Amino acid sequence: MLAMREGPYDRRALDSLERTGGVALMAKVIDQFLEKVPLRMDDACDRGRAGDLNGLGRAVQYIGTAAGNVGATEISDMAGRINKLAEAGAKDIVLPLLCQLDDMLGHAKSWLQKEKSTFGYRAG
């Protein structure tokens, strides 16, 4: 599927969440991404350093799915690439890509916080 997007993000994923469950659902999915993905990134890095490419692949697969849910398409694509390389046993290629993925997550965090604040979402 070819997604029309500008840069590393596709705002249509957030629009879809909003249409489905309102701003509250969109904010909840963003919050879950911001809370859980850094933990999975830490897990992926730990597993990579330990040489557990299967575990690394599972952690990165979660990141890719979560990124797709919020429209962070570039992260989703990178996670898919890393997962394929991990399955192929390419540890020397995977580890540097994890650092790149971590940097991308930092940018996504800023974008998602901005998108969420655009709606002026307040809990309650």
Buried (B, 14 or more C-beta within 10 A) or exposed (E): EEEEBEEBBBEEBBEBBBEEEEBBBBBBBBBEBBEEBBEBBEBBBEBBEEEBBEBBBBBBBBBBEBBBBBBBBBBBBBBBBBBEBBEEEBBEEBBEBBEEBBEBBEBBBEBBEEBBEEBEBEEE
